[in-house]
Amino acid sequence: VRFTAGAEKINTPLQVGSTTTTGTIDSGTDISNICRTVELPKGSNSSPQEYSFDVNGAGQTTRLSWRTNITSGTWGTYSDTPIDNILVSIK
């Protein structure tokens, strides 16, 4: 999986991976298969960087997942985090 992402106000950790959780996924839902955690630099939302990760053992119930704000639940630590240009390659 390749994608671009950036952060606005603060350095923002971004977990990427997959889950087989069904139904609605909200910000409190953990990613069951974390493939990588990247640190998005403050101010990088205006020129997002490209990142990639591999998901092994994916099946028809696998959902790709991205999760931010994993280190603090306080409102002041949130940052706009655009994720775009998602490209999935199946091997």
Secondary structure, DSSP 8 states (H G I E B T S, - for coil): -EEEE--SSS-EEEEEEEE---S---TT---SEEEEEEEE-TTGGGS-EEEE---TT--TT-EEEEEE--S---GGG-----EEEEE----
